[in-house]
Amino acid sequence: MSRTTAPLSDSACRSAKPADRAYKLFDGDGLYLLVQPNGRKGWRLRYVKPDGREGLTSFGNYPIVGLADARRKRLEVKRMLADGIDPIGAKNQAKTDALIKGRTFESVALDWHTEMSAKWAPDYSKTVMSRLKTHLFPLIGARAIVDLDTHDLMRPLEAIKKRGTIDIALRVQNYLQSIMREAKRLRLITVNPAYDLEGSIKASRVVHRPALSLSRLPELQERIDTYKGRALTRLTVLLSLHVFVRSSELRFARWSEFDLKRGVWEIPDTRPALEGVPFSTRGTKMAGDIHLVPLSPQAVALLEQIQAITGKFDLVFAGDTKSWKPMSENTVNSALRKMGYDTKTEICGHGFRSMACSALIESGLWTDTAIERQMSHKERNNVRAAYIHKAEFIEERRLIMNWWSRYLEANQQKHVSPREFANQTGANVSRLNAKRGATE
């Protein structure tokens, strides 16, 4: 015969004194008051779960939760157990549901952005945030993330596509997929609706920057020489042709990066910011690295002429009216248009890189690795990249830059193909290869 327990009285609960050890005052049906040594009294209920395991739940502290309240909560638990519901599981699920309902897409996206920004460059972090605020938050930011489906996620992407900015749509799609993966990892959603976005946007056909054929080099150089605009602009276009670096690498250059005596330009991966100038911290695209540009005598001579104009400023290519700001990103292309070129179909400033690369490859004089390194292309093979970073191929690259400048000079009056010019100037390379072979 099971032992019966006399029900508690409110006075017994109130008068219970703390002891050296915690003790229990039982009310029956698993309910008891636990009296702690510090005097705190809390209600506990021991019960058997629907699966047969033992469970324990709490109802709060006495006297905030009185005896009558504790008995009422016990009755609620008994009713749930009768319906096959585990009260602890139901309580945890209720907390989870409340958490999920309180998490909007915007709140999850902002947390994701904060975490990812630790891995991103500051400018890129700002760009991503701008796209989130422009394209995603107005349409789905206030929605509960658990309620979003694939159709909802397609809405901002379709709006971007209608504006014709396919590249931006693809990037925003990547953000959505990453954000929703994070939401699933946090158990805010059980199914990732962004998974089915894959393939919904077709990447536009890659359009390469226009570049003149090498046979038109004499014409190009004549037009540059006879350009009637600002002297600094003409020198900038000509220098860009000789060093074939990227636009941002050129525009944001500081005089402190140049050593004209040694004939070298060191482009950092990040530059000091210029107040009021977007993206002015951009340097080389090779993150965490310095891009070395050996300067040919012809390039040094051009820089000395530029120095006579802007040498008193920090910026090499200072603006016409505001010397603390660089010249416009459209300066080179605008000059080319004034020279009579269509910068969308014939030649643009970036096209100088293609022309130089084509000539270097066609000459047959240089290793692919040295050309790639001088083009500042990031090596995707990590082991190979570590070796390239250490070796730099600087000796061969200096010969490359000298050869390119002399090739330009050879093409001032009439066209000479890279192969023809290589046959005239291959001796230095032969000596370099012989030297390299002797040390290997």
N, C-alpha and C positions, 0 to 999 in steps of 0.2 A: 504494500500500500504506500503510495507516494506521500511525501511529507507536505502538509499544507503550510502556507505562509500567511501570517496575520498581516492585513493591509496596513500600510503606514498611515500615520496621521500628520496633519500639517504641523502640529506642535512638535512631534518627534523629529521632523525634518528641520524645523527652526532651531531646536535645542541641541542638535547633534554637534559635539565638540571635536576639534581635530585631535588626532593621536600621533604617536611616533610614526606609524605606518598608515597608509590609506586603508580604509575599510568600507564595507558596503552595507546599506540599509535596504532590504528587499521589500518590494510591494506586491510581488506575485506576477506570474505570466512573463517572467524574464526582465521585468522593470526593476531597477534599483537606483539608489542615490549613492554615488561614490563620493566619500568625504576625504579630501586630500590633507596631508599634514600642514599645509599652509592655510587651511581653513576653507578653501574653495570646495563647493559642492556641485556636482554635475550629474545629470540624468543619463543613464545608459539603458539600452534594451538589448538583451541577448535573444536571438531567435534562430530558427532553422530556415535556410533559403529554399526556394522551390527545387533546387538540384540536390538537396540533402546536406549541403555544407552548413557549418555554423556561421552566423553573422552577428555583427555587433554594430550598433549605431548609437549616436548621441542626440539628445533633444535640447541641449543648452544647459545653462547653469541656474541653480536655485539661488535666490528666490525670484529671479527674473522670469523663469519658467516655474510656475507653481505646481503643486501636486496634481491638481485637477487638469492643468494643461498637459502635464506629462502623461496622464492616463488617457487623455483624448488623443494624443499623438500615438500612444501604444495601440489604441483602437484602429487608427488609420493604417498603421503598419499591418495589423492583423487582417484588415480588409484587403490590402494590396497582396499579402501572401495568399489569401484565399483565391485571388484572381491570378495567381501564378507570377506575380511581379516582385522582383527583388527591390526593396526600398533603397538600398545603397546604389544599385545600378541605375535606378530611376533618378536619384538625386544627382549622380555624376552626369547622366545624360542631359538633365535639365541645365546644369552648369555649362556643359559643352554647347547646348543649343543657344543659350543666352550669349555665350562668347561669340559663336559663329554669326548670330543675327546682328551683333554689334560691330562686326568687322565689315566695313565697306571695301569696295575695290580700291578706292583711293588710299585708305589707311594701310592696306596690305602692300600696295604699290610703293608708297612712301617708305615703308620699312625695307622693302626689297632694294629700293634705290640707295638708301643709307648703307646697307650692307655691301652692295656692289661698288659703291663709290670708293671704297677702300682699295679697290683693284684698278680703278680708272684714273686717267689723267683728269685734272680739274676741268679743263675745257670740255672734254667729252661728257663728264658728269653733268655739267650745265646744259649741254645739248640734249641729253636724254631727259632731264627734268623739264626742259622747255617743250619737248615733244609730248611728254605725258600730260602736261597742263594744257597744251594746245589741242591735241587730238583725242585723248582718252578721258580725262577727268570730266569735261563738259557733258559727255554722253553717258558714261557708265560709272563715273567716280563715286556717286552717292548711292549706287546700288549695292545691296548686300552681296558679297562675293559668292555666297552659297547659292544665290538665285540666278546667277549668270549662266547662260548656255551659249553654244557655238554661234547661234544667230545673233545674240547680243554682242558678242565679240567681233562679229563681222561688220556691224554698223559703222564703227569708226574707220575700219579699213576701207569699206566701200566709199565713205566720204572722202578719204585721202585719194583713192583711185580716181574718183570723178574729177579731181583737180589735176590729174595727170602726173602726180609725183609718185611713180611706182616704187622708186628706190626708198622713199620715206615710208611707204606702206609696208614694204618688206621689213624694214628695220623695226617699225612699230609692231608688226606681227611677231618678230622675235622677242620683243619686250613682253608682249602678252603671254607668249608661251613660257617664258622664264618666270614671270610673276605667278602664273597659275600653277606651275610646277612647285614653286615655293609654297603656295597655298595648300597644295595637296600634301606636301611634306609636313606642314604644320597641322594637318588633319582638319583644316577649315573646309575642305571639300573632299568628296570621296571619288569623284570622277573629274578628270581634267578636260573641260570643254574646248580648250585651246589646241588639243591634240589634233582635232579634225580641221584646223585652219591650214594645215600643211597642204600645199598645192593650190590653195584658193587664189593666190596671186602669182601671176607669171612674170618672171623677171624680164625686164625689157632687154632688147638686144644691145650688147655692149657696143658703144660707138667710140672708136679710138679718136684721140685728139688729132686734128689735121696736121700734117707735116708735108713740107715740100719734098719733091724728089731731090736727090743730091745734085742732079744735073742743073738745078736752078740756083745753086749756091752763089755763082757769080752775080746773078740778077739780084738776089736778096742782099748781098753785101754792098752792092752799088746803091740800092735804095736806102740802106741804113746810112751809108756814108753821105748821101745827099739829102738826108732828112733835115727839114728846116725848123723843126720844133725845138723844144727846150734841150739844151746841151746835155743836161743830166739824163734826160730820157733817152737820147741817142746812145750815150755811153752805157746806160743800163741795158738796153736791148742788145748791144754788141757784146757786153760782158756776159749776159745771159746765154748768148750763143756760144761763147768760149767755155763757160763752166758748166752749162746745161744742168743746173740744179732746179729744184721745185720752186714754184712761185713764192710760197711762204718762207722757204729757206732763204730766198733772195731778199724779199721785201723787208723782213724784220731783222736783217743783219745789223750787227753793231761793229764799230771799228775795233773794239777790244777782241773780236774773234780772229782778226787778221794779223799775220806776221809777214809783212811784205819782204823783209830781208831774207827770211827763210823760204818765202814763197809757199805759204800754207794757210789755209782757212779752216778753222775748227768750228763746225756747226754743232752746238749742243742739242740735246734732245728737248730741253726746256729752257726758255729765255725769260729774263725778268719781264713782268707785265708792264705794258704801257697804258697809262690811265686813259680811259675812253676809247681804246682801240681793241675791238673784239679779236680774239684768237692770237693776240700779240705774243703769247708765251710759246707759240709753236716754233719748234726747231726742226731737227731731222725726224723722219718717221720711224727711225730705228730706236725704239724706246730703250732708255737706259744706256745709250751708246752715244759716242761722238762721231760725226761723219767728217772725215778728213778730205779736204779738197786740195790736192796739190795745184799750185798756180803756175801756169806757164809764164815765160817772160812777157808774152803778149797780154795775158790777163793782169799781170802785175802792173804793166804800163797803163792799162785802162783804169785800174784801181788808183793809181797815182794821179791820173787826171780827175777822177771822181773825188779823190781826197782834197784836191785843190778847191773843190766846190763845197763839200760837206764835211771836211775834216774837223771843223770846229764843233760839230754836233756829235752826239752819241750814235745816231742812226746813219748808216752809210747812204741809204736811199731816202733821204729826208724829203718830206712834202714841200711843195713850192711855197705855200704861205704859212704852214705850221711845221716848223723844223722838228718838233718833238713827236710828230706823227709821221709814219712812213708814207711814201707815195701810194697812190690808189692801186688796188689789185688789178684795175683795168688799164693801168698806164701802158704796159708793154703791148697788150692787144690793141689798145686805142692807137698807139703809134704805128703798129703794123697795118691797121685799117687806113690810116692817113698815107701810108706808103703804097696803098692800092691793093692790099690783100683782103680776101674774105676770110675772117678768122674762124668761120664755122666750117668752111669747106677746103681752104687752101693751107693756111698756116696759122698757128697760135703760139704763144710763148711756150707752152708745155710741149709743143711739137719739136722744139729744139732738142729735147731729150731723145726723141725717136730718131731724129736725123743723126745725132752723134752716135747713138747706139748702133744704128744701121751701118754707119761708116766703119766703126770699130770692128764689128763682126765681119763685114765684107772684106776688110783688109787682110784677115787671116793671121795677123801678127800677135794677137793677145789671147790670153786664156779666158775662158768664160767666167771663171770665178773672179778674176780681177775686174772684168767689165761690170759684172753684177755688183761687186762691191763699190765701184766708182759711181754706178747708177744709184747707189744707196737703196738697193733692194734687200729686204729682210730675208735672211737665210732661214728656211723652214726646218731644216735638219739641225737639231740642237747640238749634236756632236760636231757636225761640220761647222756650225755657227761659232762654237767655242774656239775652234782652230782659226777661222777667218778673223774673228775679233782680235785674237792675239797677234796674228801675223800681219794683218792689214794689207798685204801685197803692195806696200807703199812704194817700193822701188819701181815695180812694173806700172803702177798707177801714175806715177810722176811721168814716166815715159809716155803713157797713154795721153795724158793731158797736153804734154808738149807736142806730141804727134798730131793731135786734133787741131791745135792752134796753127801749126804749120800747114796742115791740110787745108784749113780755111784760107790761109794766105795763098796757097797754091791755086785755090779756086776763085781768086779775086778777078782775074781777067778771063779765064776760060775754064771749062770743067775738066777736072782730072778725076778718074774713078779711084776709089779707095785702093783697089788692087794694084792699079798702075802706080799710085803714090807709094804704096807699100814696097814695091820692087825697088824704089829709089831710096827708101829710108829704113829698110829692114836690118841694117847692120847693128844698130844699138840693141834691138831686140834679140838678135842672134847672140850677141855678147852676154845679154842678161840670161838667156836660156842656158848658155854654156856655163856661166857662173853658177846658176841654180843646179845644173846637173852635176857639177864638180862637188857641191856641198851635200848632195843627197846620198 
